[in-house]
Amino acid sequence: MKGRIFRRAGVQAVAWLLALLCASAAHAAAPPTLRFAWLRDGSARLWTFDANDAATPASPGAGVALPVTLGTQLGSVWKLFVYAYLVDRQIPAPDYQCQGGDREEVYCCMTGGHIDRERALVQSCGLFFEPHRLQLDPAGWRQYWRRRNAPAWLLDLYALKPDKRVRVDELLAALQAIPARARDETGNTLVSVVTSGRGEGTVSLYGSLLRAKTWTMPDPSNAGGYEGGAAGWLADGTPVWMGGRGGSVRVLAAAAPRIAPLVAQSTVADDRACVSVEFFSRYPIRNVFDTRAGGRPVQPGLLDGTFSVAFENGNSLPIESHGDMRLDRDDDGRLHIVGRFGMNDYIARVVEREGDTAQPQAARALAVAARSYLVQNAGRERGCYEIDDSSRTQRVLPRPPRAASRNAADFTDGLVLAGVPVQFHHDKAAPGQMSWLDARAAAQRGLTFDAILARTWPQATLTSFASPLAGDCEPVVGAREWLGREAPLWARRLASEPGYEEPELPAVCEVTSGRPYADAGRNRVYIRRLRSDDDRIALTHEYLHLAFAHHPRGQDETFIEQTARKLILTGS
């Protein structure tokens, strides 16, 4: 009897082992999937892609009803809900001070430093958002979310843990439950996730249309592996979630070409800022004629239709307005045409007047530059930015822009270059001034809009003008000047080295966490300081990574370090 029992147990063990092996083999053979879901017009939809296949854009109508069985780890998305709660309730949140006693501080700041609320969300500093530290009231939290009909799992403040599994449809519902004002403020901060946060490097793929918190967690079905994605909103407030194998940046990059048609469906509201423009400010107007009424002179008031503007110098110009421009007469009897536009309408008009859209990446770069110039230089009157239409500022199209121009403005909605003065010119490049012709040529070579901008403004931070985030590049004193003197000397010595290409002079920023590194995409190097030979070797080392970026030697740490030491210690 005992032997029979043992034999039966052995058969069961073998059967169990075979089943386990088969399941593991099936799992290994199963194609990794990417999933994207949204909640729109009361309907939650899901799109699934094979991550190994060539990117096939999703058809907006091809999604299926989101199954209630689809779950996800909450990951870092719990921080988004705490952030939105702080914003909506206007609860003060003191900076987190890094004392060096917690390994999680690597996501926050260097020992002795501190981090504020906005950067904590973008950098995914969980220690900042700990409920105990913020002294959040669990009863007040529960009441707040219950009033908004949020899912039950969101009501328990201290149950919000990264490894908590939730239904994706309920996660989307929870995102929709966040009030519009708090959602917009949170979204403005989340724009920086794809420019300088955990999703850095994907802004060229999403622009500012995706405002989402990234998440990366151990994959429970793949020992040693990870799963990740993001959750948040599109620019029009549509709640979205995505997930797949690998870290969040990998998933964001892999998903972008597939979900582009879905993201592009996001209608960008043009109401967060208005721009008042005085047209033809340097050219006195003699009269304005209505071309639809047989050329009859127009009386002051709103303009609706097509018109011809006659100037005192004898020239004339056609314009078109649909209630967004008006004809005024001042106390001295002089005529003025003033337009009032939404921010993106204005930016699209500048893009079409100062450039073109033949190279979309160049047009997007121009849109960011034009928005940056406006925010930095325009006056403010009655809540609107106020600026002249002039070659001294930036010229504005006196008719509605084409769809391609508006797309360049919408794709970069809100994005500006912070921390640097911004100028642009048709054909003249200078420090802090982008040449439009150079930008267009760079786009033809395959550079994306953020890389084009980084060539002229490597120290700038790309962020939303509505976000409280400022620069994320703290210059290392004297480092860029030193590099500017030394790099031309190195160029002569390294010209014969295979793979060497003299890069644009990068910004030299202070590293806030981890080791020194080079960021080719943003044309930056990060070091700690510039005081000793070791510091100069570190800076030279990271510069050489940029100089050999397009050659395998750029990844050869031994070659890079030996070359850096040779340049600094022997001068040869």
C-alpha positions as CSV (number, residue, x, y, z in Angstrom):
1,M,0.0,0.0,0.0
2,K,2.8,2.4,0.9
3,G,4.6,1.8,-2.4
4,R,1.4,2.4,-4.3
5,I,0.9,5.7,-2.5
6,F,4.4,6.7,-3.2
7,R,4.0,5.8,-6.9
8,R,0.8,7.8,-7.1
9,A,2.5,10.7,-5.4
10,G,5.4,10.4,-7.8
11,V,3.1,10.3,-10.8
12,Q,1.3,13.4,-9.5
13,A,4.6,15.2,-8.9
14,V,5.7,14.4,-12.5
15,A,2.4,15.5,-13.9
16,W,2.6,18.7,-11.9
17,L,6.2,19.3,-13.0
18,L,5.3,18.6,-16.6
19,A,2.3,21.0,-16.4
20,L,4.6,23.6,-14.8
21,L,7.2,23.2,-17.6
22,C,4.5,23.4,-20.3
23,A,3.1,26.5,-18.7
24,S,6.5,28.0,-18.5
25,A,7.3,27.1,-22.1
26,A,3.9,28.5,-23.2
27,H,4.6,31.7,-21.3
28,A,8.1,31.9,-22.9
29,A,6.7,31.3,-26.4
30,A,3.8,33.7,-25.9
31,P,4.5,36.9,-27.7
32,P,5.0,39.9,-25.3
33,T,2.1,42.2,-25.5
34,L,1.5,45.9,-25.3
35,R,-1.8,47.1,-24.1
36,F,-3.4,50.5,-24.3
37,A,-6.8,51.4,-22.8
38,W,-8.8,54.6,-22.4
39,L,-12.2,55.8,-21.0
40,R,-13.9,58.0,-23.5
41,D,-17.6,59.0,-23.8
42,G,-18.4,56.5,-21.0
43,S,-16.9,53.6,-22.8
44,A,-13.6,51.9,-21.8
45,R,-11.8,50.4,-24.8
46,L,-8.7,48.2,-25.1
47,W,-6.1,47.8,-27.8
48,T,-3.6,44.9,-27.8
49,F,-0.4,44.7,-29.8
50,D,2.3,42.1,-30.4
51,A,5.5,43.9,-29.2
52,N,7.6,41.8,-31.6
53,D,5.7,42.8,-34.7
54,A,6.6,45.8,-36.8
55,A,4.6,48.7,-35.5
56,T,1.1,48.8,-36.9
57,P,-0.8,51.9,-36.1
58,A,-4.0,51.3,-34.2
59,S,-7.3,52.0,-35.8
60,P,-9.5,54.1,-33.5
61,G,-12.4,51.8,-34.2
62,A,-10.5,48.6,-33.7
63,G,-10.4,48.5,-29.9
64,V,-12.5,46.0,-27.9
65,A,-14.6,46.5,-24.8
66,L,-12.1,46.6,-21.8
67,P,-12.6,43.4,-19.9
68,V,-13.2,43.7,-16.2
69,T,-10.7,40.8,-15.7
70,L,-7.7,42.9,-16.9
71,G,-5.7,44.0,-13.9
72,T,-2.5,45.9,-13.3
73,Q,-0.1,46.7,-10.5
74,L,-0.6,50.2,-9.3
75,G,3.1,50.9,-9.3
76,S,4.0,54.6,-9.0
77,V,0.6,55.7,-10.1
78,W,-0.5,55.9,-6.4
79,K,1.7,59.1,-6.2
80,L,-0.4,60.8,-8.9
81,F,-3.6,60.4,-6.7
82,V,-1.8,61.9,-3.7
83,Y,-0.5,64.8,-5.8
84,A,-3.9,65.6,-7.2
85,Y,-5.4,65.4,-3.7
86,L,-2.8,67.9,-2.4
87,V,-3.5,70.2,-5.4
88,D,-7.3,70.1,-5.1
89,R,-7.4,70.5,-1.4
90,Q,-4.6,73.1,-1.4
91,I,-2.7,71.2,1.3
92,P,0.8,72.5,1.8
93,A,3.5,69.9,1.2
94,P,7.0,70.6,2.6
95,D,10.0,69.6,0.6
96,Y,11.5,66.2,1.3
97,Q,15.0,66.5,2.8
98,C,17.5,63.8,1.8
99,Q,19.4,62.6,4.8
100,G,21.2,59.7,3.2
101,G,19.5,57.0,5.3
102,D,17.1,55.5,2.8
103,R,18.2,53.9,-0.5
104,E,14.9,55.1,-2.1
105,E,16.4,58.6,-1.9
106,V,18.2,57.8,-5.2
107,Y,14.9,58.8,-6.8
108,C,14.7,62.0,-4.9
109,C,17.9,64.0,-4.3
110,M,21.5,63.8,-3.2
111,T,22.3,63.6,0.5
112,G,21.8,67.1,2.0
113,G,19.6,68.2,-0.8
114,H,15.8,68.5,-1.0
115,I,13.0,68.0,-3.5
116,D,9.7,69.8,-4.0
117,R,6.2,68.5,-4.9
118,E,6.4,68.9,-8.7
119,R,9.9,67.4,-9.1
120,A,8.9,64.6,-6.7
121,L,6.1,63.6,-9.1
122,V,8.2,63.8,-12.2
123,Q,11.2,61.9,-10.7
124,S,8.9,59.4,-8.9
125,C,10.1,60.2,-5.4
126,G,7.8,58.0,-3.3
127,L,9.3,59.2,0.0
128,F,7.9,62.7,-0.7
129,F,4.3,61.4,-1.0
130,E,4.3,59.1,2.1
131,P,1.0,59.9,3.9
132,H,2.5,59.9,7.3
133,R,5.1,62.5,6.3
134,L,2.5,64.7,4.8
135,Q,0.2,64.1,7.8
136,L,-2.8,63.3,5.6
137,D,-6.0,62.5,7.4
138,P,-7.3,59.0,6.3
139,A,-10.9,60.0,7.1
140,G,-10.7,63.2,5.0
141,W,-9.1,61.2,2.2
142,R,-11.9,58.6,2.3
143,Q,-14.6,61.2,2.3
144,Y,-13.0,63.1,-0.6
145,W,-12.9,60.1,-2.9
146,R,-16.2,58.7,-1.8
147,R,-17.9,61.9,-2.8
148,R,-16.4,61.4,-6.3
149,N,-17.6,57.8,-6.6
150,A,-14.1,56.6,-6.8
151,P,-13.4,52.8,-6.7
152,A,-13.3,51.2,-3.3
153,W,-9.5,50.5,-3.3
154,L,-8.8,54.2,-3.5
155,L,-10.7,55.0,-0.3
156,D,-8.1,53.4,1.9
157,L,-5.1,55.8,2.0
158,Y,-2.7,53.4,3.6
159,A,-3.6,50.5,1.3
160,L,-2.2,52.4,-1.7
161,K,1.0,50.4,-2.3
162,P,3.0,49.9,-5.5
163,D,2.3,46.2,-5.6
164,K,-1.5,46.5,-5.2
165,R,-3.3,45.0,-8.1
166,V,-6.3,46.9,-9.4
167,R,-8.7,46.5,-12.3
168,V,-7.7,48.7,-15.2
169,D,-11.3,49.8,-15.8
170,E,-11.4,51.0,-12.2
171,L,-8.1,52.8,-12.5
172,L,-9.4,54.7,-15.5
173,A,-12.6,55.5,-13.5
174,A,-10.4,56.8,-10.6
175,L,-8.5,59.1,-13.0
176,Q,-11.8,60.4,-14.3
177,A,-12.9,61.1,-10.8
178,I,-10.2,63.7,-10.3
179,P,-11.7,67.2,-10.6
180,A,-10.9,69.1,-13.8
181,R,-8.9,71.8,-12.1
182,A,-6.7,69.4,-10.2
183,R,-6.4,67.2,-13.3
184,D,-5.2,70.1,-15.4
185,E,-2.6,71.2,-12.8
186,T,-1.5,67.6,-12.4
187,G,-1.3,67.2,-16.2
188,N,0.8,70.4,-16.6
189,T,3.4,68.9,-14.2
190,L,3.2,65.4,-15.9
191,V,4.2,67.0,-19.2
192,S,7.7,67.0,-17.8
193,V,7.7,63.2,-17.3
194,V,8.4,62.8,-21.1
195,T,10.9,65.7,-21.2
196,S,13.0,65.3,-18.1
197,G,11.5,62.7,-15.9
198,R,11.2,58.9,-15.9
199,G,9.9,59.0,-19.5
200,E,12.7,61.2,-20.7
201,G,13.5,60.7,-24.4
202,T,9.9,60.1,-25.5
203,V,8.8,63.7,-25.9
204,S,9.6,63.4,-29.6
205,L,7.0,60.6,-29.8
206,Y,4.2,62.0,-27.7
207,G,4.9,65.8,-27.7
208,S,2.8,67.1,-24.8
209,L,-0.3,65.2,-25.8
210,L,0.3,62.5,-23.1
211,R,0.2,63.6,-19.5
212,A,0.9,60.4,-17.6
213,K,2.7,59.0,-14.6
214,T,5.1,56.2,-15.4
215,W,5.3,52.9,-13.5
216,T,7.8,50.0,-13.5
217,M,7.4,46.9,-11.3
218,P,8.8,43.4,-11.1
219,D,6.9,41.1,-13.4
220,P,5.3,38.4,-11.2
221,S,5.0,36.1,-14.2
222,N,8.6,36.5,-15.4
223,A,11.3,36.0,-12.7
224,G,13.9,38.7,-12.9
225,G,11.9,40.7,-15.4
226,Y,9.9,43.9,-15.3
227,E,6.6,45.2,-16.5
228,G,5.8,48.9,-16.8
229,G,3.8,51.6,-18.5
230,A,2.0,54.8,-17.7
231,A,-1.4,56.1,-16.6
232,G,-2.9,59.6,-16.7
233,W,-4.6,61.6,-19.4
234,L,-4.5,62.8,-22.9
235,A,-4.5,66.5,-23.6
236,D,-8.3,66.6,-23.7
237,G,-8.7,64.9,-20.3
238,T,-9.3,61.3,-21.6
239,P,-8.1,58.9,-18.9
240,V,-5.5,56.4,-20.4
241,W,-3.4,53.4,-19.2
242,M,-0.7,51.4,-21.0
243,G,1.3,48.4,-19.9
244,G,3.7,45.8,-21.2
245,R,6.9,43.9,-20.7
246,G,10.0,45.9,-19.6
247,G,10.4,49.2,-17.9
248,S,8.2,52.2,-18.5
249,V,10.5,54.0,-21.0
250,R,10.7,50.9,-23.1
251,V,6.9,50.5,-23.1
252,L,6.3,54.2,-23.8
253,A,8.7,54.1,-26.8
254,A,7.3,50.8,-28.2
255,A,3.7,51.9,-27.8
256,A,4.1,55.3,-29.4
257,P,4.0,54.4,-33.1
258,R,1.1,52.0,-32.5
259,I,-1.1,54.4,-30.5
260,A,-0.2,57.6,-32.4
261,P,-3.6,57.7,-34.2
262,L,-5.4,57.4,-30.9
263,V,-3.3,60.0,-29.2
264,A,-3.8,62.3,-32.2
265,Q,-7.6,62.1,-31.6
266,S,-7.0,64.2,-28.5
267,T,-8.6,67.7,-29.1
268,V,-6.3,70.2,-27.6
269,A,-8.2,73.0,-25.8
270,D,-7.0,76.4,-26.8
271,D,-8.3,78.2,-23.7
272,R,-5.5,78.1,-21.1
273,A,-4.0,81.4,-22.5
274,C,-5.0,84.1,-24.9
275,V,-2.8,86.4,-27.0
276,S,-3.7,89.9,-28.1
277,V,-1.8,90.9,-31.3
278,E,-1.5,94.4,-32.9
279,F,-1.1,93.6,-36.6
280,F,1.1,95.7,-38.9
281,S,2.3,97.7,-35.9
282,R,5.1,99.4,-38.0
283,Y,2.9,100.2,-41.0
284,P,0.2,102.9,-40.7
285,I,-3.2,101.7,-42.1
286,R,-5.0,104.1,-44.5
287,N,-8.2,102.0,-44.8
288,V,-9.7,98.5,-44.8
289,F,-12.1,97.3,-47.5
290,D,-14.6,94.4,-47.4
291,T,-13.8,92.3,-50.5
292,R,-17.2,90.5,-50.3
293,A,-19.1,93.8,-50.4
294,G,-17.5,95.2,-53.6
295,G,-14.6,96.8,-51.8
296,R,-16.7,99.0,-49.5
297,P,-14.7,100.6,-46.6
298,V,-15.2,98.9,-43.3
299,Q,-16.3,100.7,-40.1
300,P,-14.5,100.0,-36.8
301,G,-15.7,96.8,-35.1
302,L,-15.3,93.1,-35.3
303,L,-14.1,91.7,-38.7
304,D,-15.9,88.7,-40.1
305,G,-14.9,87.7,-43.7
306,T,-12.2,88.6,-46.1
307,F,-10.7,92.1,-46.3
308,S,-8.0,94.1,-48.0
309,V,-5.9,96.4,-45.9
310,A,-4.5,99.5,-47.6
311,F,-1.4,101.0,-46.0
312,E,-0.2,104.6,-46.1
313,N,2.8,103.5,-48.1
314,G,0.6,102.4,-51.0
315,N,0.8,98.7,-50.4
316,S,-2.2,96.5,-49.6
317,L,-2.6,93.0,-48.1
318,P,-5.5,90.5,-47.9
319,I,-6.6,89.3,-44.5
320,E,-9.2,87.0,-43.2
321,S,-11.0,87.1,-39.9
322,H,-13.9,85.1,-38.3
323,G,-14.6,87.3,-35.4
324,D,-11.1,87.0,-33.9
325,M,-9.8,90.4,-35.3
326,R,-11.3,93.8,-34.9
327,L,-10.7,97.3,-36.5
328,D,-10.2,100.1,-34.0
329,R,-9.7,103.8,-34.4
330,D,-7.6,105.6,-31.7
331,D,-8.1,109.1,-30.3
332,D,-5.8,110.5,-33.0
333,G,-8.0,108.9,-35.7
334,R,-5.4,106.2,-36.7
335,L,-6.7,102.8,-37.6
336,H,-5.4,99.6,-35.9
337,I,-6.2,96.0,-36.4
338,V,-6.1,93.9,-33.2
339,G,-6.4,90.1,-33.0
340,R,-7.3,88.0,-30.0
341,F,-6.4,84.3,-30.3
342,G,-5.9,81.2,-28.2
343,M,-2.3,80.3,-27.5
344,N,-2.1,77.5,-30.1
345,D,-3.9,79.5,-32.7
346,Y,-1.4,82.2,-32.3
347,I,1.6,79.9,-32.3
348,A,0.3,78.2,-35.5
349,R,0.0,81.6,-37.2
350,V,3.6,82.4,-36.2
351,V,4.9,79.0,-37.5
352,E,3.2,79.6,-40.9
353,R,4.4,83.2,-41.2
354,E,8.0,82.7,-40.0
355,G,8.6,79.2,-41.3
356,D,6.7,76.4,-43.0
357,T,5.6,72.8,-42.3
358,A,7.4,70.9,-45.1
359,Q,9.6,69.4,-42.3
360,P,7.2,68.7,-39.4
361,Q,9.9,68.3,-36.8
362,A,11.4,71.7,-37.7
363,A,7.9,73.2,-37.5
364,R,7.4,71.7,-34.0
365,A,10.8,73.2,-32.9
366,L,9.7,76.6,-34.2
367,A,6.4,76.3,-32.4
368,V,8.3,75.7,-29.1
369,A,10.7,78.6,-29.8
370,A,7.8,81.0,-30.7
371,R,5.9,80.0,-27.6
372,S,9.0,80.5,-25.4
373,Y,9.7,83.9,-27.0
374,L,6.1,85.0,-26.3
375,V,6.1,83.9,-22.7
376,Q,9.4,85.6,-22.0
377,N,8.8,88.8,-23.9
378,A,5.1,89.7,-24.2
379,G,3.3,92.1,-22.0
380,R,0.2,91.2,-20.1
381,E,-3.1,93.0,-20.3
382,R,-6.4,91.8,-18.9
383,G,-5.2,88.3,-18.6
384,C,-3.8,88.0,-22.1
385,Y,-0.3,88.0,-23.5
386,E,0.1,91.2,-25.5
387,I,2.6,91.4,-28.5
388,D,3.0,93.2,-31.8
389,D,3.1,91.6,-35.2
390,S,6.5,92.8,-36.2
391,S,9.9,91.6,-37.5
392,R,11.2,93.0,-34.2
393,T,9.2,90.4,-32.3
394,Q,7.6,87.7,-34.4
395,R,5.4,88.0,-37.3
396,V,1.8,86.6,-37.3
397,L,-0.3,85.3,-40.1
398,P,-3.4,87.5,-40.7
399,R,-5.6,84.6,-41.6
400,P,-6.5,81.2,-40.1
401,P,-3.5,78.8,-40.2
402,R,-3.5,75.6,-42.2
403,A,-4.1,72.3,-40.4
404,A,-0.4,71.3,-40.5
405,S,0.6,74.5,-38.7
406,R,-2.0,74.0,-36.1
407,N,-0.8,70.4,-35.7
408,A,2.7,71.7,-34.9
409,A,1.3,74.0,-32.2
410,D,-1.1,71.4,-30.8
411,F,1.6,68.6,-30.7
412,T,3.8,70.9,-28.6
413,D,0.9,72.3,-26.6
414,G,2.3,74.4,-23.7
415,L,5.9,73.4,-24.2
416,V,8.5,76.1,-23.7
417,L,12.2,76.3,-23.1
418,A,12.7,77.4,-19.5
419,G,15.9,78.9,-18.0
420,V,17.3,80.5,-21.1
421,P,16.5,83.5,-23.3
422,V,15.1,82.4,-26.6
423,Q,15.4,84.1,-30.0
424,F,15.1,82.8,-33.6
425,H,16.0,84.2,-37.0
426,H,15.3,83.1,-40.6
427,D,18.9,82.3,-41.5
428,K,21.3,83.5,-38.8
429,A,22.3,81.3,-35.9
430,A,23.9,82.7,-32.8
431,P,24.3,81.8,-29.2
432,G,20.7,81.5,-27.9
433,Q,19.3,82.1,-31.4
434,M,18.0,79.3,-33.6
435,S,18.3,79.6,-37.4
436,W,15.1,78.5,-39.1
437,L,17.0,77.2,-42.1
438,D,19.4,75.3,-39.9
439,A,16.4,73.8,-38.0
440,R,14.9,72.7,-41.3
441,A,18.1,71.1,-42.5
442,A,18.5,69.3,-39.2
443,A,15.0,67.9,-39.6
444,Q,15.9,66.7,-43.1
445,R,18.8,64.8,-41.5
446,G,16.4,63.0,-39.1
447,L,16.6,65.1,-35.9
448,T,13.5,65.3,-33.8
449,F,12.2,68.6,-32.6
450,D,13.6,68.3,-29.1
451,A,17.1,67.4,-30.5
452,I,16.9,70.4,-32.8
453,L,16.1,72.7,-29.9
454,A,18.9,71.1,-27.8
455,R,21.5,72.1,-30.4
456,T,20.9,75.8,-29.7
457,W,19.7,75.7,-26.0
458,P,21.3,72.6,-24.4
459,Q,20.9,74.2,-20.9
460,A,17.2,74.8,-21.3
461,T,14.5,72.7,-19.7
462,L,11.6,71.7,-21.9
463,T,8.5,72.0,-19.8
464,S,5.0,73.4,-19.9
465,F,4.6,77.2,-19.4
466,A,1.7,76.4,-17.1
467,S,3.9,74.1,-14.9
468,P,5.7,75.4,-11.8
469,L,8.8,73.4,-12.8
470,A,11.8,75.5,-13.8
471,G,15.2,74.6,-15.0
472,D,16.6,71.1,-14.4
473,C,20.1,72.0,-15.4
474,E,22.1,73.7,-12.7
475,P,25.3,74.9,-14.6
476,V,28.6,73.8,-13.1
477,V,30.5,77.1,-12.6
478,G,33.1,77.7,-15.3
479,A,32.8,74.2,-16.8
480,R,31.2,75.1,-20.1
481,E,33.7,77.9,-20.6
482,W,36.6,75.6,-19.9
483,L,35.2,73.0,-22.3
484,G,34.8,75.7,-24.9
485,R,38.5,76.5,-24.7
486,E,39.7,72.9,-24.6
487,A,37.4,71.2,-27.1
488,P,38.9,72.9,-30.3
489,L,42.4,71.7,-29.1
490,W,41.1,68.2,-28.7
491,A,39.4,68.3,-32.1
492,R,42.8,68.7,-33.8
493,R,44.3,65.9,-31.8
494,L,41.4,63.5,-32.3
495,A,40.6,64.3,-35.9
496,S,42.3,61.1,-37.2
497,E,40.6,58.8,-34.6
498,P,38.0,56.5,-36.3
499,G,34.5,57.6,-35.3
500,Y,35.4,61.0,-33.9
501,E,32.9,63.8,-34.7
502,E,33.2,67.2,-33.0
503,P,29.8,67.7,-31.3
504,E,28.0,70.9,-30.6
505,L,29.3,72.5,-27.4
506,P,27.1,70.8,-24.7
507,A,25.7,72.3,-21.5
508,V,27.5,71.1,-18.4
509,C,25.0,70.5,-15.6
510,E,25.5,69.4,-12.0
511,V,24.5,65.8,-11.5
512,T,21.9,65.5,-8.8
513,S,22.0,61.7,-8.3
514,G,24.1,58.8,-9.4
515,R,27.4,59.1,-11.3
516,P,28.4,61.6,-14.1
517,Y,26.9,60.8,-17.5
518,A,26.3,62.2,-21.0
519,D,22.9,62.8,-22.5
520,A,23.4,63.0,-26.3
521,G,19.7,63.6,-26.9
522,R,19.6,66.8,-24.9
523,N,23.3,67.8,-25.7
524,R,24.3,67.8,-22.1
525,V,26.9,66.3,-19.8
526,Y,26.4,65.9,-16.1
527,I,29.3,66.1,-13.6
528,R,29.7,67.1,-9.9
529,R,32.1,70.0,-10.0
530,L,35.2,71.3,-11.8
531,R,38.0,71.8,-9.3
532,S,40.6,69.1,-9.7
533,D,42.2,67.0,-12.5
534,D,39.9,64.2,-11.6
535,D,36.9,66.5,-12.2
536,R,38.4,67.6,-15.5
537,I,38.9,64.0,-16.5
538,A,35.3,63.2,-15.7
539,L,34.1,66.1,-17.8
540,T,36.4,65.1,-20.7
541,H,35.2,61.5,-20.4
542,E,31.5,62.4,-20.8
543,Y,32.3,64.9,-23.6
544,L,34.1,62.0,-25.5
545,H,30.9,59.9,-25.2
546,L,29.2,62.7,-27.2
547,A,32.2,62.9,-29.7
548,F,32.1,59.2,-30.4
549,A,28.3,58.8,-30.1
550,H,27.8,57.5,-33.6
551,H,30.6,54.9,-33.4
552,P,31.0,51.7,-31.3
553,R,34.0,53.3,-29.5
554,G,31.5,55.6,-27.9
555,Q,30.4,52.7,-25.7
556,D,33.9,51.4,-25.0
557,E,34.5,52.7,-21.4
558,T,38.1,51.7,-21.4
559,F,38.9,53.6,-24.6
560,I,36.9,56.6,-23.4
561,E,38.6,56.7,-20.0
562,Q,42.1,56.2,-21.4
563,T,41.6,58.9,-24.0
564,A,40.3,61.4,-21.4
565,R,43.2,60.8,-19.1
566,K,45.7,61.2,-22.0
567,L,44.1,64.5,-23.0
568,I,44.2,65.9,-19.4
569,L,47.3,64.4,-17.9
570,T,49.7,64.3,-20.8
571,G,48.1,67.0,-23.1
572,S,48.4,64.7,-26.1
